Amino acid sequence: MNFAAFYSYVFLSAYTPGPNNIMSMTNAGKYGLKKAFPFNLGILIGFLAVMSCCAAFCALLYDFIPAVQPVMLWVGAAYILWLAWTVWRDKPHEEKRGAARSNSLMAGLLLQFVNVKVILYGITVMSSFVLPNYHSFAAVAGYVVLLSLIGFSGTCCWLLFGAAVEHFFKQYGRILNAIMALLLVACAASMLMELGK
């Protein structure tokens, strides 16, 4: 395996902006590190589940990608737009039921199953790097855990950044919510542009 290409792809995917990272930063900025952390644990659990599915069904999914990808893109884009709406309408540090639902362990977990970036990332890594080189259950399981932990480390970095700028969220909450919502809309738009390719 070309480890330089593998780690370059994995770390760039884990640390660049995407729904997981943007929501982690937004939640930490609005609610603080402690209250935002359950969302990140949900991301880790969901990531493990999605990476496991990608490893187990990569060959099958790879055959059906042309048929499945547009559906995944539409569903994922719709969910990310809903997250953008949730971020936009929430008032900083106001405890609302909708905000709490978007900051829960379950919200982080469920996001992984519609997060096209994570699904395509898993399929790409498994089909391009892992499965051509490793065939044992232990090796593939090890890569599932490794990929999940690297993804989790990326969201934790964004979580820490959000917590570090929490006072800015208090002072400029509406402006920052608008920026985060626009970034999520940009994520959804880039996903939908994949349909045109």
C-alpha positions as CSV (number, residue, x, y, z in Angstrom):
1,M,0.0,0.0,0.0
2,N,1.1,3.5,-0.7
3,F,1.1,4.8,2.8
4,A,1.9,8.4,1.9
5,A,-1.1,8.6,-0.4
6,F,-3.3,6.7,2.1
7,Y,-2.5,9.0,5.0
8,S,-2.6,12.2,2.9
9,Y,-6.1,11.3,1.7
10,V,-7.3,10.2,5.2
11,F,-6.0,13.2,7.1
12,L,-7.2,15.7,4.4
13,S,-10.7,14.2,4.5
14,A,-10.8,14.1,8.3
15,Y,-9.6,17.7,8.9
16,T,-11.2,19.6,6.1
17,P,-14.6,21.3,6.6
18,G,-17.6,19.0,6.3
19,P,-20.8,18.5,8.2
20,N,-19.2,16.7,11.1
21,N,-16.5,19.3,11.7
22,I,-18.8,22.3,11.2
23,M,-21.4,20.9,13.5
24,S,-18.8,20.0,16.1
25,M,-17.4,23.6,16.1
26,T,-20.8,25.2,16.1
27,N,-22.1,23.1,19.0
28,A,-18.9,23.7,21.1
29,G,-19.2,27.4,20.4
30,K,-22.8,27.6,21.4
31,Y,-23.0,25.1,24.3
32,G,-19.4,24.7,25.5
33,L,-17.1,21.7,25.3
34,K,-18.8,19.5,27.9
35,K,-22.3,19.8,26.4
36,A,-21.0,19.5,22.8
37,F,-19.0,16.3,23.4
38,P,-21.9,13.8,23.3
39,F,-22.4,14.8,19.6
40,N,-18.8,13.9,18.9
41,L,-19.2,10.5,20.6
42,G,-22.2,9.9,18.4
43,I,-20.0,10.8,15.4
44,L,-17.4,8.2,16.6
45,I,-20.0,5.5,17.1
46,G,-21.6,6.3,13.7
47,F,-18.3,6.4,12.0
48,L,-17.4,2.9,13.3
49,A,-20.7,1.6,12.0
50,V,-20.4,3.3,8.6
51,M,-16.7,2.2,8.2
52,S,-17.7,-1.4,9.1
53,C,-20.5,-1.3,6.5
54,C,-18.2,0.0,3.9
55,A,-15.6,-2.7,4.6
56,A,-18.2,-5.5,4.7
57,F,-20.1,-4.4,1.6
58,C,-17.5,-2.5,-0.4
59,A,-17.5,-4.9,-3.4
60,L,-21.3,-4.9,-3.5
61,L,-21.7,-1.2,-3.1
62,Y,-19.0,-0.5,-5.6
63,D,-21.0,-2.3,-8.3
64,F,-24.1,-0.2,-7.5
65,I,-22.5,3.2,-6.9
66,P,-23.9,4.7,-10.1
67,A,-27.4,3.8,-9.0
68,V,-27.0,4.5,-5.3
69,Q,-24.9,7.7,-5.3
70,P,-27.6,10.1,-6.5
71,V,-30.0,8.9,-3.8
72,M,-27.3,9.2,-1.2
73,L,-26.5,12.7,-2.4
74,W,-30.1,13.9,-2.3
75,V,-30.8,12.4,1.2
76,G,-27.5,13.7,2.6
77,A,-27.9,17.1,1.1
78,A,-31.5,17.3,2.5
79,Y,-30.3,16.4,6.0
80,I,-27.4,18.8,5.9
81,L,-29.7,21.6,4.7
82,W,-31.9,20.7,7.7
83,L,-28.9,21.1,10.0
84,A,-28.1,24.5,8.3
85,W,-31.7,25.6,9.1
86,T,-31.3,24.4,12.7
87,V,-28.0,26.3,13.1
88,W,-29.5,29.4,11.5
89,R,-32.6,29.6,13.7
90,D,-31.0,28.7,17.0
91,K,-30.2,31.6,19.3
92,P,-26.7,31.3,21.0
93,H,-26.8,29.7,24.5
94,E,-30.6,29.4,24.4
95,E,-31.7,25.9,25.5
96,K,-34.3,24.9,22.9
97,R,-35.6,21.4,22.2
98,G,-34.6,21.6,18.6
99,A,-31.1,22.7,19.5
100,A,-30.7,19.9,22.0
101,R,-31.7,17.3,19.5
102,S,-29.1,18.5,17.0
103,N,-26.4,18.4,19.8
104,S,-27.1,14.9,21.0
105,L,-25.2,11.6,20.7
106,M,-28.0,10.3,18.5
107,A,-27.8,13.3,16.2
108,G,-24.0,12.7,15.7
109,L,-24.6,9.0,15.1
110,L,-27.4,9.5,12.6
111,L,-25.5,12.2,10.7
112,Q,-22.9,9.5,9.7
113,F,-25.5,7.5,7.8
114,V,-26.5,10.5,5.6
115,N,-23.1,12.1,5.5
116,V,-22.1,11.4,1.9
117,K,-18.5,12.6,2.6
118,V,-18.1,9.9,5.2
119,I,-19.8,7.2,3.1
120,L,-17.8,7.9,0.0
121,Y,-14.6,8.3,2.1
122,G,-15.1,4.9,3.5
123,I,-15.9,3.3,0.1
124,T,-12.9,5.0,-1.5
125,V,-10.4,4.1,1.3
126,M,-11.6,0.5,1.5
127,S,-11.8,-0.1,-2.3
128,S,-8.6,1.8,-3.2
129,F,-6.2,1.2,-0.3
130,V,-7.3,-1.4,2.2
131,L,-9.1,-4.3,0.5
132,P,-6.6,-4.6,-2.4
133,N,-3.8,-5.1,0.1
134,Y,-5.3,-6.7,3.1
135,H,-7.8,-9.6,3.3
136,S,-7.8,-10.8,6.9
137,F,-10.6,-9.9,9.2
138,A,-8.2,-8.5,11.8
139,A,-6.4,-6.2,9.3
140,V,-9.6,-4.8,7.9
141,A,-11.1,-4.4,11.4
142,G,-7.9,-2.6,12.4
143,Y,-8.3,-0.2,9.5
144,V,-12.0,0.4,10.4
145,V,-10.9,1.4,13.9
146,L,-8.0,3.5,12.6
147,L,-10.1,5.4,10.1
148,S,-12.8,6.0,12.7
149,L,-10.3,7.3,15.3
150,I,-8.7,9.6,12.7
151,G,-12.1,11.0,11.7
152,F,-12.9,11.4,15.4
153,S,-9.6,13.3,16.0
154,G,-10.6,15.7,13.2
155,T,-14.0,16.5,14.8
156,C,-12.4,16.9,18.2
157,C,-10.0,19.5,16.8
158,W,-12.9,21.4,15.4
159,L,-14.7,20.9,18.8
160,L,-11.8,22.4,20.7
161,F,-11.6,25.3,18.3
162,G,-15.3,26.0,18.8
163,A,-14.9,25.8,22.6
164,A,-11.9,28.2,22.4
165,V,-14.0,30.8,20.5
166,E,-17.1,30.3,22.7
167,H,-16.9,33.9,23.9
168,F,-17.1,35.1,20.3
169,F,-20.2,32.9,19.9
170,K,-21.8,34.7,22.9
171,Q,-21.0,38.1,21.4
172,Y,-21.5,37.5,17.7
173,G,-23.8,34.5,17.8
174,R,-26.2,35.4,15.0
175,I,-23.4,36.3,12.6
176,L,-21.5,33.1,13.4
177,N,-24.6,31.0,13.1
178,A,-25.2,32.6,9.7
179,I,-21.7,31.8,8.6
180,M,-21.9,28.2,9.9
181,A,-25.3,27.7,8.2
182,L,-23.9,29.0,4.9
183,L,-20.9,26.6,5.2
184,L,-23.4,23.7,5.7
185,V,-25.4,25.0,2.6
186,A,-22.1,25.1,0.7
187,C,-21.4,21.4,1.7
188,A,-24.9,20.4,0.5
189,A,-24.5,22.3,-2.7
190,S,-21.1,20.7,-3.4
191,M,-22.7,17.3,-2.9
192,L,-25.5,18.1,-5.3
193,M,-23.0,19.3,-7.9
194,E,-21.7,15.8,-7.9
195,L,-24.9,14.8,-9.6
196,G,-24.0,16.9,-12.6
197,K,-20.7,15.1,-13.1
